[in-house]
Structure formats: C-alpha cells, structure tokens
C-alpha cells in the first residue's frame, strides 16, 4: 500500500475511449467532436457572413475555458473508471477528470492554450500530486506535450506522463490496456521535470518524438507508431523495474516569478498565435513565405530550413530584415534528424557573422530541435517578452537539458 502513488488523471481525448457512431469513431462522453462542432456553429463559424476567424477563435477560447472549469468539477474515482487497466489499484489512486473526449486533430491554439494553462495551474495549486493523462495520437507529438515540456524543464515539478492508443479499449487486440498499464506503473518514476509520452512499451521525451505511422503497418527500427530521431526513448520495463529501487520523487513549488506560475489561457493563446512556422520543405510561393516572416503581427518565426538550416537568398534576406526589427527568428532543420550550423554559404545562421555583425541583432539557432518543439520554446520566449539574446540563452538551456545542443 505504501507504494501506491497519489495522482490526478486528465483525459484530453483520443481513440482509447471512443465509440462507433454511424460506422465511425467518435468521443463517448459529453464534450466530444459533436459538442465542439456545436460550439463552433454557435459562433457562426460555418456561415457565409461569418466574422473574422481570429475573433471567432478568441471567443472559442473563452468558451473552452468555461467548459474546462465546469468539467473539472466532475470527477470519478480513477480506479473505478479505468478498471479495465490491469492491476491499476496496486499502483495509483486519485481522481479521473475528463476535460475533452474528442479527436486530438481538433487541438489547435484555441484548445491548446486553455488545456495547457489549466494543467500548469494544477501544479501551481498542488505540486505534490503527479499529473497523468491521455490524448489522441494524431497530435501527441506537436500539441500539448512540447509546450508542457518547455514550461516545466527548469522547475521542480513532477514529470507529466501521457498516453493514448491506436484502438479503443473494447476493440479486439487493443493496445490501450498495455499503454495505460505502463502509464500507471510509471507514476513516481525518477524522471527529470517535463512531459513524457508512454506508448507501445516505450517512454518518449516530448523533446524527441514524432508520429510515423497511423496504421502500425510497419515498424521502423523496431518502433511502432512513434519514433525518437535522437534515440532518447527507453523501454518502459526498465523504468518500471527501477521503481522499486528509487524513492518516489516529490514535487516542489517553483518560484512565483517563474513563467509556469503566471500563465493564463488568454496570454498563452496570444503567444501561440504570434509564432509562425515557415517550413521551406513545403515549397510554397516564396512571396507568401516572405510575407509571413515580415508580418508585424508575428512576434517570432521558426524557419525549418533545408539541410543544416540553408535557404534561398530572398528567404535569408527576409530573415535578416526581420531580425533587424527585433523579431525572434529561430532556425531549425526540416530533416528528421535535424541540426543547424554555418557549414554552407546558404546557411541562414551565417547572417550572424555577416549581415548582422555589429548590429546587436541575431538570428537564433535552434540547434537540434524539431520545428514543433522550437515553436513551443519560442512561444514561452514571446510570453516572457525575451529579446533575441535572452531567447537564445533559453533555447541553449533547454537543449542542454535535453541533449540537443549542436
């Protein structure tokens, strides 16, 4: 009994709890895909005379926040709701709270901001109860977890562990029981602050994983569905076995001036919508990409460059002009195992020692970050109102903690 960990479990959607309706999978509880559509419809998203989409999204943010507050007041005993998880009562006890039951493909800034703000607020209120959760696999690598990781990496809070599944808990050969069983067994594991994804017998860092296959049609280097390009993934069995050796970690309060203690839904939403990703691999019309880079409404731009962060001359010129204006311009590589440096003359980072030399401005290196994690860390920089040098320092600190420095 002394080994049972006290946790709080937040459901944020996913296949595991879905049911079939009209031959298609959909959420099984109240705030599901259909309920979200009705919220959007109530704001007249789908009318020809609809208002500006940015205004509608901000209104939706406020409705989602109200929904979270309402749903958070309804809790179920965790062991009771997840009674299909093998041996759950031997490992954890606590509340199960369902905040969203829809498909994770719906997760965008208007939903991500209120969910992340609420989860971080939970640790602000009680840092001693570990957070576990679930979400869909569609956006596990690019929605909630990267943000949670970059806001928590330099805190003393307990790690956040999430999981999901490719099949519903009631389907034949479902992967849900195994994934959820691993999740609860990992509660209290000696892990660095941040967020983690538990899936198919592996524990992934939020800083290093990507979805590779929605159908489990083939394994890549013996990984199914998700892959860690930096090979930072570890077998869940290893950590579970070590749980009996190490003492359970205890979360601690973080200084009140830390960003994780001062997040609101609205300021996080505004920060998220002021960061733009320009992926040069998309081969979009160059004028539209330059417009994004120079748009004054974008406080920060993540450039996913070719090879080691290379780009065409017009893109490089636009990045330099944006940096001269004080904008945060972060360079990462669009490749699967990315890294940026100044090896090539076409490197955007080369502008720091050439066009930007002695200007006091710089283009920021994302080192080995992928574009999604880079967006998350620069969202934090925007929210903290960091300048270019301070943002580079924050990124260096994060990358060092995650083994992602060049």
Rosetta blueprint (number, residue, H / E / L):
1 X L
2 X L
3 X L
4 X L
5 X E
6 X E
7 X E
8 X E
9 X E
10 X E
11 X E
12 X E
13 X L
14 X L
15 X H
16 X H
17 X H
18 X L
19 X E
20 X E
21 X E
22 X L
23 X L
24 X E
25 X E
26 X E
27 X L
28 X L
29 X L
30 X L
31 X L
32 X L
33 X H
34 X H
35 X H
36 X H
37 X H
38 X H
39 X H
40 X H
41 X H
42 X H
43 X L
44 X L
45 X L
46 X L
47 X L
48 X L
49 X L
50 X L
51 X L
52 X L
53 X H
54 X H
55 X H
56 X H
57 X H
58 X H
59 X H
60 X H
61 X H
62 X H
63 X H
64 X H
65 X H
66 X H
67 X H
68 X H
69 X H
70 X H
71 X H
72 X H
73 X L
74 X L
75 X L
76 X E
77 X E
78 X H
79 X H
80 X H
81 X H
82 X L
83 X L
84 X L
85 X L
86 X L
87 X L
88 X H
89 X H
90 X H
91 X L
92 X E
93 X E
94 X E
95 X E
96 X E
97 X E
98 X E
99 X E
100 X E
101 X L
102 X L
103 X L
104 X H
105 X H
106 X H
107 X L
108 X L
109 X H
110 X H
111 X H
112 X H
113 X H
114 X H
115 X H
116 X H
117 X H
118 X H
119 X H
120 X H
121 X H
122 X H
123 X H
124 X H
125 X H
126 X L
127 X L
128 X L
129 X L
130 X E
131 X E
132 X E
133 X E
134 X E
135 X E
136 X L
137 X L
138 X L
139 X L
140 X L
141 X L
142 X L
143 X L
144 X H
145 X H
146 X H
147 X H
148 X H
149 X H
150 X H
151 X H
152 X H
153 X L
154 X L
155 X L
156 X L
157 X L
158 X L
159 X L
160 X E
161 X E
162 X E
163 X E
164 X L
165 X L
166 X L
167 X L
168 X L
169 X L
170 X L
171 X L
172 X L
173 X L
174 X L
175 X L
176 X H
177 X H
178 X H
179 X H
180 X H
181 X H
182 X H
183 X H
184 X H
185 X H
186 X L
187 X L
188 X L
189 X L
190 X L
191 X L
192 X L
193 X L
194 X L
195 X E
196 X E
197 X E
198 X E
199 X E
200 X L
201 X L
202 X E
203 X E
204 X E
205 X E
206 X L
207 X L
208 X L
209 X L
210 X E
211 X E
212 X L
213 X L
214 X L
215 X L
216 X L
217 X L
218 X L
219 X L
220 X E
221 X L
222 X L
223 X E
224 X L
225 X L
226 X E
227 X E
228 X L
229 X L
230 X L
231 X L
232 X L
233 X L
234 X E
235 X E
236 X H
237 X H
238 X H
239 X H
240 X H
241 X H
242 X H
243 X L
244 X L
245 X L
246 X L
247 X L
248 X L
249 X L
250 X L
251 X L
252 X L
253 X L
254 X L
255 X L
256 X L
257 X L
258 X L
259 X H
260 X H
261 X H
262 X L
263 X L
264 X L
265 X H
266 X H
267 X H
268 X H
269 X H
270 X H
271 X H
272 X H
273 X L
274 X L
275 X E
276 X E
277 X E
278 X E
279 X E
280 X H
281 X H
282 X H
283 X L
284 X L
285 X L
286 X H
287 X H
288 X H
289 X H
290 X H
291 X H
292 X H
293 X H
294 X H
295 X L
296 X L
297 X L
298 X L
299 X L
300 X E
301 X E
302 X E
303 X E
304 X E
305 X E
306 X E
307 X L
308 X L
309 X L
310 X E
311 X L
312 X L
313 X H
314 X H
315 X H
316 X H
317 X H
318 X H
319 X H
320 X H
321 X H
322 X H
323 X H
324 X H
325 X L
326 X L
327 X L
328 X E
329 X E
330 X E
331 X E
332 X E
333 X E
334 X L
335 X L
336 X L
337 X L
338 X L
339 X L
340 X L
341 X L
342 X L
343 X L
344 X L
345 X L
346 X L
347 X E
348 X L
349 X H
350 X H
351 X H
352 X H
353 X H
354 X L
355 X L
356 X L
357 X L
358 X L
359 X L
360 X L
361 X L
362 X L
363 X L
364 X E
365 X E
366 X L
367 X L
368 X L
369 X L
370 X L
371 X H
372 X H
373 X H
374 X H
375 X H
376 X H
377 X H
378 X H
379 X H
380 X H
381 X H
382 X H
383 X H
384 X L
385 X L
386 X L
387 X L
388 X H
389 X H
390 X H
391 X H
392 X H
393 X H
394 X H
395 X H
396 X H
397 X H
398 X H
399 X H
400 X H
401 X H
402 X L
403 X L
404 X L
405 X L
406 X L
